[in-house]
Amino acid sequence: MTGPSTSMPVAGLVPAPRRELDHADLLVRNAKVFTGDPDRPEARAVAIRDGRVAALGDDHDLAHLVGPGTKVVDALGRRVIPGLNDSHLHVIRGGLNYVLELRWDGVRSLRQALAMLREQAGRTPKGQWIRVVGGWTAEQFAERRMPTVAELNAAAPDTPVFVLHLYQSALMNRAAVKAAGFTRDTPDPRGGQIVRGRDGEPNGVLLAAPSALILYSTLAKAPALDEADKRTSTRHFLRELNRFGLTSAVDAAGGFQNFPDNYATVVDLAGSGELTLRIAYHLFPQTAGQELADLKRWTEMVEPGDGDEWLRLNGAGENLTWTAADFENFSEPRPELAAGYEAEFENAVRLLLENGWGFRLHATYDETIRRDLAVFEKLAAEGLFPGGNRWLFDHAETVSAGSLDRIAALGGAVSIQNRMSFQGAAFLDRYGAEAAAHTPPVRAMLDRGLTVAAGTDATRVSSYNPWVALHWLVTGRTVGGTVLSPAGNLIDRETALRLYTRGGAQLTGEQDVKGTLREGCYGDLAILSDDFLTVPEDVIPDIESVLTVVGGRIVYATAEYEGLDEAVPPVSPAWCPVAHFGGYQSGQGGAHQASLVAEAVAESEQHRRWRVARGSVPETTPSFVDPCFDH
């Protein structure tokens, strides 16, 4: 035993009489280690020294590395994996707002979701909003429907409530409509719709038609945290990501994330050594018509690779010019991008490549990808592709086989996300089962030898829980159980894990030090609550880490390891939803959860029968979308 304050009890290990420099800072033993290293795929123990993996082997092989200062953790036979790396996460923006959000991620019934909202309304101070921002879909609820505006008004009659639903819509209660300043005279913004009642007044429904800008610009009207609370909020969001075994993320920037202002919090945390997640970030021009000027200014200020192993610039994107971006709202028809956007887009790409910058591009549809590739091929004739700069397409849900071949020829990569976990039903309704079966064509990407990395695109649509994404990768099912992909487009669990570890590291050029448990690599790992490689498929979304290590630091610990992790300050302000509900709502096992779901299903069935009796819906199996909110 190496001391009860710093280790788990380990029988039979006695500190070895060796020089202190030889000893490990942390030893994880009695584990089933998936290393991700094909030369040594398995081990029983991992030793970490100075933030890096010092050795792997069996318990007795590494016993001599235990010294007086070594923390020894007994994994109790659990699965250990390299730390997960979300290759497309809006972690910087998400952290600035996290504690203010009421997360419905993982909530199993609408009844429970509305109860959370009602309770939060009772503690939210005047002038503040309740905001439910992504990570859920009606398909996850036992009732298989969305809330109505009337239910929001009943749950929170006086507190503004904004509920974002995917890239499709938002619901606002009466108080939020007033707080946002919407009246009968407010014009619809371009690409969006303020739905109105017979009297012409806004009824609380906002539609992305097809642009989500109306949703995000309305959300931006809600009060923001002060600088001190943004710092605390970000620390809690990083801890929440550590809870699921995440140790790295590639930040995809996004709308309303200005550089350098909105990056100040993570820069401050990095400077004080308080980051618990390694972040490689991107820069995204925010103002239409000003993109080239922004990109030119940034290439003169910073360059990819600036920073350190905790926080570093990776490149530009996921938008380079606004006219080249399509929309991912599958409830609306595919948007036709403006004719002639290629000239400005070409100038942006040329500027980046000539200055040694890589980039990532948001592209949902093959029609967009083909037009972008034509620009790249024109530049390739000048020798700019492949030119040593990392570049990739994000999303690529409907990319074709021909486009994949062209991406490969130009040295590109693809970052995929599980947006279909949440939007799969809408895609299926619009495009049919045959198209949904290969959306995106993950197997075809891998068969071509492309670098493919996995992520979530959290937090405004998908949940940040990586195990929901991993479940989708290996089962092809939505969060509600709808089957989308056949076996031919699925991947095995080890491959999925590699997309979530080494894949992300390849996008940032860190594959030699990240994503694998191998001597010399970063000491980033997670001990899992359940063995991802062997548990039944329906258990995968409920996996969490019981102990997460980043650079040899224990940044998250629970269960038998409670108290071994670093402390974080309390949530501030104290009334915030995360202070009371936490983040992702893990399923409550056993009879209690079954009872809640059964009650919700019964209530939903009674509601349906009442509508049938009134003649408002046919006597058929109900859709997961409430007919009262059919849009």
C-alpha positions in Angstrom: 0.0 0.0 0.0 1.4 3.4 -0.9 -0.7 5.5 1.4 -4.5 5.9 1.8 -4.6 9.5 0.8 -3.2 9.0 -2.7 -3.9 5.4 -3.8 -6.2 2.5 -3.8 -5.2 -0.4 -1.6 -3.1 -2.8 -3.5 -2.0 -6.0 -1.9 1.4 -7.4 -2.4 3.1 -4.2 -3.8 6.1 -3.0 -1.8 7.9 0.2 -2.8 11.1 -0.8 -4.6 14.5 0.5 -3.4 15.3 2.4 -6.7 16.1 5.9 -7.6 13.2 8.3 -7.4 13.6 9.1 -11.1 12.8 5.5 -12.1 9.5 5.5 -10.2 6.1 6.1 -11.8 3.9 9.0 -10.7 0.8 6.8 -11.4 0.4 3.1 -11.8 -2.9 1.6 -13.0 -2.9 -2.2 -12.4 -5.3 -5.2 -12.5 -6.8 -3.9 -15.6 -7.9 -5.1 -19.1 -6.1 -2.5 -21.1 -7.0 -1.8 -24.7 -3.9 0.1 -25.9 -4.9 0.9 -29.5 -1.4 -0.1 -30.5 -1.4 -3.0 -33.0 2.1 -4.0 -31.9 0.9 -4.5 -28.4 -2.9 -4.5 -28.3 -3.4 -5.6 -24.7 -1.8 -5.1 -21.2 -2.7 -5.5 -17.6 -1.0 -2.4 -16.2 0.0 1.1 -17.2 2.7 3.2 -15.6 2.8 7.0 -16.2 5.7 9.3 -15.4 6.0 13.0 -16.1 2.7 13.0 -17.9 3.6 10.3 -20.4 3.2 6.5 -20.5 6.4 5.1 -19.1 5.7 1.3 -19.4 3.0 -1.2 -20.0 2.9 -4.9 -19.1 1.6 -7.3 -16.5 1.3 -6.3 -12.8 4.5 -8.0 -11.8 6.4 -6.5 -14.8 5.7 -3.0 -13.5 5.9 -3.6 -9.7 9.5 -2.2 -9.6 8.1 1.2 -10.7 6.2 1.7 -7.5 8.0 4.2 -5.2 7.1 6.2 -2.1 5.4 8.9 -4.2 3.6 6.6 -6.7 -0.2 6.7 -6.8 -1.4 3.1 -7.3 -4.9 2.5 -8.6 -6.4 -0.9 -8.8 -8.7 -1.1 -11.8 -10.5 -4.1 -10.2 -10.4 -5.9 -13.5 -12.2 -3.2 -15.4 -11.6 -2.1 -19.0 -9.0 0.7 -19.5 -8.9 2.6 -22.8 -6.9 5.5 -24.2 -8.6 8.8 -23.4 -11.4 9.6 -25.9 -11.0 12.5 -28.3 -14.1 14.2 -29.8 -13.0 15.4 -33.2 -15.8 17.9 -33.6 -17.0 19.5 -30.3 -18.0 23.0 -29.6 -16.2 22.8 -26.3 -15.1 26.5 -26.0 -18.5 28.0 -26.7 -20.2 25.2 -24.7 -18.1 25.9 -21.6 -19.0 29.5 -21.5 -22.7 28.7 -21.0 -22.8 25.2 -19.6 -23.9 25.9 -16.0 -26.8 28.0 -17.3 -28.3 25.2 -19.3 -30.9 22.7 -18.2 -29.7 19.6 -20.0 -32.3 17.1 -21.2 -29.5 14.8 -22.5 -30.3 11.3 -21.4 -33.8 12.1 -19.9 -36.1 9.2 -20.7 -39.5 10.8 -20.5 -41.1 14.2 -21.3 -42.8 14.0 -17.9 -39.4 14.1 -16.2 -38.1 16.8 -18.5 -41.0 19.1 -17.7 -40.7 18.4 -14.0 -37.1 19.5 -14.2 -38.2 22.7 -16.0 -40.9 23.4 -13.4 -38.5 22.9 -10.5 -35.8 25.1 -12.1 -38.4 27.9 -12.7 -38.9 28.0 -8.9 -35.2 29.0 -8.3 -34.4 31.0 -11.4 -34.1 34.7 -10.5 -36.0 37.4 -12.2 -34.4 38.5 -15.5 -32.7 35.2 -16.1 -33.8 32.5 -18.6 -34.2 28.8 -18.5 -32.5 27.4 -21.6 -32.6 23.8 -22.9 -29.9 23.8 -25.6 -29.5 20.6 -27.6 -28.6 17.1 -26.7 -32.1 15.7 -26.9 -34.8 14.7 -29.3 -38.5 13.7 -29.0 -37.6 10.2 -30.0 -35.7 9.6 -26.7 -38.8 10.2 -24.6 -41.2 7.4 -23.7 -44.1 9.7 -24.9 -42.4 10.0 -28.3 -43.3 13.6 -28.6 -42.0 17.1 -28.0 -43.4 19.5 -25.4 -45.9 22.1 -26.4 -45.8 25.8 -25.8 -48.8 25.4 -23.5 -46.8 22.9 -21.4 -43.9 25.4 -21.2 -46.2 28.2 -20.1 -47.7 25.9 -17.4 -44.4 24.8 -16.1 -42.9 28.3 -16.0 -45.5 31.0 -16.3 -43.2 33.9 -15.5 -39.7 32.8 -16.3 -38.5 33.0 -19.9 -38.0 29.5 -21.3 -36.1 28.7 -24.6 -36.0 25.1 -25.7 -33.8 24.4 -28.8 -34.8 21.3 -30.8 -32.0 20.1 -33.1 -31.3 22.4 -36.0 -35.0 22.5 -36.7 -36.9 24.7 -34.3 -37.1 26.3 -30.9 -40.0 26.6 -28.4 -40.4 29.7 -26.3 -43.0 30.3 -23.5 -44.9 33.5 -23.3 -42.3 35.1 -21.0 -39.5 34.3 -23.4 -41.3 35.8 -26.4 -41.7 39.0 -24.5 -38.1 39.0 -23.2 -36.8 38.4 -26.8 -38.8 41.4 -28.0 -40.8 39.5 -30.6 -44.1 41.2 -31.6 -46.6 41.0 -34.4 -44.4 43.6 -36.2 -41.1 41.7 -35.9 -40.2 40.6 -39.4 -39.0 37.1 -40.2 -35.2 36.9 -40.6 -33.8 35.5 -43.8 -33.9 31.7 -43.7 -36.1 31.6 -40.5 -39.7 31.9 -39.5 -41.4 33.3 -36.4 -44.6 31.3 -36.3 -47.7 33.3 -35.5 -51.3 32.7 -34.4 -54.5 33.8 -36.0 -54.1 37.2 -34.3 -50.7 37.7 -35.9 -48.9 37.5 -32.6 -45.8 35.2 -32.2 -47.0 31.9 -30.7 -43.7 30.8 -29.3 -42.4 28.6 -32.2 -39.3 29.5 -34.2 -38.5 27.5 -37.3 -35.2 27.1 -39.1 -36.3 27.4 -42.7 -33.6 26.2 -43.3 -31.1 28.4 -41.5 -30.6 27.9 -37.7 -29.5 31.5 -37.4 -32.9 32.6 -36.1 -32.5 30.0 -33.3 -29.0 31.0 -32.3 -29.5 34.7 -32.5 -32.6 34.5 -30.3 -30.6 32.4 -27.8 -27.9 35.1 -27.8 -30.5 37.5 -26.3 -30.4 35.6 -23.0 -28.2 37.0 -20.2 -24.6 35.8 -20.2 -22.3 34.9 -17.3 -19.7 37.3 -16.0 -16.1 36.5 -16.6 -15.5 34.7 -13.3 -18.5 32.5 -13.7 -17.6 31.7 -17.3 -14.3 30.4 -15.9 -16.1 28.2 -13.4 -18.7 27.1 -16.0 -15.9 26.0 -18.3 -14.2 24.0 -15.6 -17.4 22.2 -14.8 -18.0 21.5 -18.5 -14.6 20.0 -18.9 -15.1 17.9 -15.8 -18.4 16.7 -17.3 -16.6 15.6 -20.4 -14.0 13.9 -18.3 -16.8 12.0 -16.7 -17.3 10.1 -19.9 -13.6 9.4 -20.5 -12.9 12.3 -22.8 -9.3 13.6 -22.5 -9.1 15.6 -25.7 -11.3 17.5 -28.1 -10.9 19.4 -31.4 -12.9 22.6 -31.1 -14.8 23.3 -34.3 -15.4 27.0 -33.4 -18.9 28.0 -34.8 -21.2 30.9 -34.9 -21.1 33.5 -32.1 -17.6 32.4 -31.2 -15.3 35.4 -31.8 -11.5 35.2 -31.8 -9.8 36.2 -29.6 -12.5 37.4 -27.1 -14.4 34.2 -26.6 -11.2 32.2 -26.3 -9.9 34.2 -23.4 -11.4 31.8 -20.8 -9.7 28.6 -22.0 -6.4 30.6 -22.6 -6.6 31.7 -19.0 -7.2 28.2 -17.7 -4.4 26.8 -19.8 -2.1 29.5 -18.4 -2.9 28.5 -14.9 -2.7 24.7 -15.5 -6.4 24.2 -14.9 -7.5 22.6 -18.1 -8.5 19.0 -17.7 -9.1 18.4 -21.4 -6.6 18.9 -24.2 -8.1 21.3 -26.8 -7.0 21.9 -30.4 -9.0 24.8 -31.7 -10.1 26.4 -35.0 -10.8 29.9 -36.1 -14.1 30.7 -37.8 -14.9 34.0 -39.6 -18.1 35.4 -38.0 -19.1 38.2 -40.3 -20.3 37.7 -43.9 -18.4 39.8 -46.3 -15.4 40.1 -43.9 -14.2 36.5 -44.1 -11.1 37.1 -46.2 -10.0 40.0 -44.1 -10.4 38.0 -40.9 -8.4 35.1 -42.3 -5.6 37.3 -43.5 -5.4 39.1 -40.1 -5.3 35.7 -38.3 -2.5 34.4 -40.5 -0.5 37.4 -39.5 -1.2 37.0 -35.8 -0.9 33.2 -35.2 0.0 30.0 -36.9 -1.1 26.4 -36.6 0.7 24.6 -33.8 1.0 27.7 -31.6 0.4 26.7 -28.0 1.3 23.5 -26.2 0.0 20.0 -25.6 -3.0 21.4 -23.6 -4.2 24.2 -25.9 -3.1 24.7 -29.5 -4.3 26.3 -32.7 -5.1 23.7 -35.4 -6.3 25.7 -38.3 -9.3 27.5 -39.8 -13.0 26.6 -40.1 -15.5 24.9 -39.9 -16.7 27.8 -42.1 -14.3 29.7 -44.3 -16.9 31.7 -46.2 -20.5 31.9 -45.3 -21.8 31.5 -48.8 -20.1 28.0 -49.0 -21.9 26.6 -46.0 -25.0 24.4 -46.3 -27.5 23.7 -43.6 -28.1 20.4 -41.8 -31.8 20.7 -41.1 -33.2 17.4 -42.4 -36.8 18.5 -41.8 -36.3 21.0 -44.6 -35.3 20.4 -48.3 -31.6 20.4 -49.1 -30.6 24.1 -49.6 -29.3 25.3 -53.0 -26.1 27.3 -52.4 -25.7 30.5 -54.2 -24.3 30.4 -57.7 -20.7 31.6 -58.0 -19.7 31.3 -54.3 -16.6 29.4 -55.6 -14.6 32.6 -56.4 -14.5 33.9 -52.9 -14.2 30.4 -51.5 -11.1 29.8 -53.7 -9.5 33.0 -52.5 -10.0 31.9 -48.9 -8.5 28.4 -49.4 -5.6 29.8 -51.4 -4.8 32.3 -48.7 -4.7 29.5 -46.0 -2.7 27.0 -48.0 -0.1 29.6 -49.1 0.4 30.5 -45.4 0.7 26.9 -44.2 -2.7 26.7 -42.6 -4.9 23.6 -42.6 -8.7 23.9 -42.4 -11.9 22.0 -41.8 -15.1 22.5 -43.8 -18.7 22.1 -42.8 -20.4 20.2 -45.6 -23.5 18.1 -45.1 -24.5 17.2 -48.6 -22.6 15.7 -51.5 -23.8 18.5 -53.8 -21.8 21.0 -51.6 -18.8 18.6 -51.4 -18.6 18.2 -55.2 -18.5 22.0 -55.7 -15.8 22.4 -53.0 -13.7 19.6 -54.5 -13.8 21.3 -57.9 -12.1 24.3 -56.3 -9.5 22.1 -54.6 -8.7 20.3 -57.9 -8.2 23.7 -59.6 -5.7 24.6 -56.8 -4.1 21.1 -57.0 -3.2 21.9 -60.6 -1.0 24.7 -59.1 0.6 22.3 -56.7 -1.3 23.4 -53.5 -3.0 20.0 -53.0 -1.8 17.8 -51.4 0.6 20.3 -49.9 1.4 19.1 -46.4 -1.4 21.0 -44.8 -4.1 19.0 -43.0 -7.6 19.5 -44.3 -10.9 17.7 -43.8 -14.6 17.7 -44.5 -16.9 17.7 -41.4 -20.2 15.8 -41.4 -20.4 14.5 -45.0 -23.6 12.7 -44.4 -24.5 12.1 -48.1 -21.0 12.1 -49.6 -20.8 9.9 -52.7 -18.3 7.2 -53.6 -16.9 9.4 -56.3 -16.4 12.3 -53.9 -14.6 10.0 -51.5 -12.2 9.0 -54.2 -11.5 12.7 -55.0 -11.0 13.5 -51.3 -8.5 10.6 -51.0 -6.7 11.8 -54.1 -6.3 15.3 -52.6 -5.0 14.0 -49.3 -8.1 15.0 -47.3 -9.8 13.4 -44.2 -13.3 13.2 -42.9 -14.7 13.9 -39.4 -18.1 12.2 -38.8 -20.6 12.9 -36.0 -23.6 11.0 -34.8 -26.1 13.7 -35.8 -28.2 10.8 -37.2 -28.6 9.5 -33.7 -30.8 12.6 -33.1 -31.9 13.6 -36.7 -32.1 10.1 -38.2 -35.9 9.9 -38.1 -36.3 13.2 -39.9 -33.7 12.1 -42.6 -35.5 8.8 -43.0 -38.9 10.6 -43.5 -37.4 12.9 -46.2 -35.0 10.7 -48.1 -36.0 7.1 -47.4 -34.5 4.0 -46.0 -32.1 3.4 -48.9 -30.4 6.8 -48.5 -30.4 6.6 -44.7 -28.6 3.2 -44.8 -25.4 4.9 -45.9 -25.6 8.3 -44.1 -22.7 8.8 -43.7 -21.0 5.9 -45.5 -18.5 5.2 -42.8 -17.4 1.8 -44.1 -16.8 3.2 -47.6 -14.6 5.9 -46.1 -12.4 3.4 -44.2 -12.2 1.0 -47.2 -10.5 3.8 -49.2 -7.9 4.3 -46.5 -9.1 7.7 -45.6 -8.3 9.2 -42.2 -11.7 9.1 -40.4 -12.3 10.6 -36.9 -15.5 10.5 -34.8 -17.2 13.1 -32.7 -20.6 14.5 -31.6 -21.0 18.1 -32.9 -22.3 18.8 -29.4 -23.8 20.8 -27.7 -26.6 22.4 -29.7 -27.8 19.2 -31.5 -26.2 16.0 -30.3 -25.3 15.2 -26.8 -21.7 15.5 -25.7 -21.9 11.9 -24.4 -19.4 10.0 -26.6 -20.9 6.6 -25.8 -24.1 7.6 -27.6 -22.0 8.3 -30.7 -20.1 5.0 -30.3 -23.4 3.2 -29.9 -24.6 4.7 -33.2 -21.3 3.7 -35.0 -21.6 0.0 -34.0 -25.4 -0.4 -34.2 -26.6 2.1 -36.8 -29.5 3.0 -34.5 -31.0 6.3 -33.3 -31.4 7.2 -29.7 -35.0 6.0 -30.0 -34.0 2.6 -31.5 -34.8 3.3 -35.1 -32.6 1.1 -37.3 -30.8 3.2 -40.0 -27.7 1.4 -41.2 -27.4 -2.2 -42.3 -24.6 -4.5 -41.2 -22.5 -3.5 -44.3 -22.1 0.1 -43.2 -21.4 -0.7 -39.5 -18.0 -1.0 -37.9 -16.8 -3.2 -35.1 -16.2 -1.9 -31.6 -12.4 -1.7 -31.8 -12.5 0.2 -35.0 -15.1 2.6 -33.5 -12.8 3.1 -30.5 -9.9 3.9 -32.8 -12.0 6.6 -34.6 -12.6 8.1 -31.2 -9.0 8.0 -30.1 -6.3 7.9 -32.7 -8.6 9.3 -35.4 -8.9 12.7 -33.7 -5.2 12.7 -33.0 -4.5 12.3 -36.7 -6.6 15.4 -37.5 -4.4 17.5 -35.3 -1.1 15.8 -36.3 -0.6 14.3 -32.8 -1.0 10.7 -33.6 2.6 10.0 -32.4 1.8 11.1 -28.9 -2.0 10.8 -28.5 -4.8 8.3 -29.0 -2.7 5.2 -28.1 -1.3 3.8 -24.9 2.3 3.3 -25.8 5.6 4.2 -24.2 6.2 7.9 -24.8 2.6 8.8 -25.5 0.5 11.1 -23.3 -0.6 9.5 -20.1 -4.3 9.9 -21.0 -6.7 7.0 -20.2 -10.1 6.1 -18.7 -11.2 3.2 -16.5 -14.7 2.3 -17.7 -17.8 1.5 -15.7 -18.6 -1.3 -18.2 -16.5 -3.0 -20.8 -17.3 -1.4 -24.2 -15.8 -4.3 -26.1 -18.1 -6.9 -24.6 -21.3 -5.4 -23.0 -24.7 -5.8 -24.8 -25.3 -3.1 -27.3 -28.1 -1.5 -25.4 -25.7 -0.9 -22.5 -23.2 1.1 -24.5 -24.9 4.6 -24.2 -24.9 4.2 -20.4 -21.1 3.7 -20.1 -19.2 6.3 -18.1 -15.6 6.5 -16.8 -15.0 5.8 -13.2 -11.6 7.3 -13.3 -10.1 9.6 -16.0 -6.5 10.5 -16.3 -5.0 13.3 -18.4 -1.2 13.7 -18.5 -1.0 11.5 -15.4 -3.4 13.8 -13.5 -6.6 12.2 -12.1 -9.2 14.7 -13.3 -12.3 12.7 -12.7 -13.0 9.9 -10.1 -16.1 8.2 -8.8 -17.3 4.9 -7.4 -14.4 3.3 -5.5 -12.1 6.1 -6.5 -14.2 9.0 -5.1 -12.0 11.8 -3.9 -8.9 10.9 -5.8 -9.5 13.6 -8.4 -8.7 17.3 -8.4 -11.3 19.6 -6.8 -13.3 22.1 -8.8 -15.0 25.2 -7.3 -18.7 25.0 -6.7 -21.1 25.9 -9.5 -21.8 29.6 -9.7 -24.3 31.2 -9.7 -25.8 28.7 -7.2 -29.2 28.8 -8.8 -27.9 27.4 -12.1 -29.5 24.2 -13.3 -26.2 22.3 -13.3 -25.8 23.0 -9.6 -29.0 21.0 -9.0 -29.4 18.5 -11.8 -25.9 18.1 -13.1 -25.4 17.5 -16.8 -26.1 14.3 -18.7 -29.0 12.5 -16.9 -27.9 8.9 -16.5 -30.7 6.3 -16.6 -31.9 5.3 -13.1 -31.8 1.5 -13.2 -34.2 -0.9 -11.8 -37.8 -0.6 -10.9 -37.9 3.1 -10.3 -36.8 4.0 -13.9 -39.2 1.3 -15.3 -42.0 2.8 -13.3 -41.3 6.3 -14.6 -41.2 5.2 -18.2 -44.4 3.1 -17.8 -46.3 6.0 -16.3 -45.2 8.2 -19.2 -46.2 5.7 -21.8 -49.6 5.2 -20.2 -50.2 8.9 -20.0 -49.2 9.3 -23.6 -51.6 6.5 -24.7 -54.5 8.2 -22.7 -53.7 11.4 -24.5 -53.7 9.8 -27.9 -57.1 8.0 -27.2 -58.6 11.3 -26.1 -57.5 12.8 -29.5 -58.9 9.8 -31.4 -62.3 10.2 -29.6 -62.4 13.8 -30.7 -61.5 12.9 -34.3 -58.3 15.0 -34.3 -56.0 12.1 -35.1 -56.7 8.8 -36.9 -56.8 5.5 -35.1 -53.2 4.5 -36.0 -49.9 4.0 -34.2 -48.8 7.5 -33.2 -45.8 9.3 -34.6 -43.0 10.4 -32.2 -43.9 14.0 -33.1 -46.9 15.4 -31.4 -49.6 16.4 -34.0 -50.2 19.5 -31.9 -46.6 20.5 -32.9 -46.6 19.3 -36.4 -44.2 21.4 -38.5 
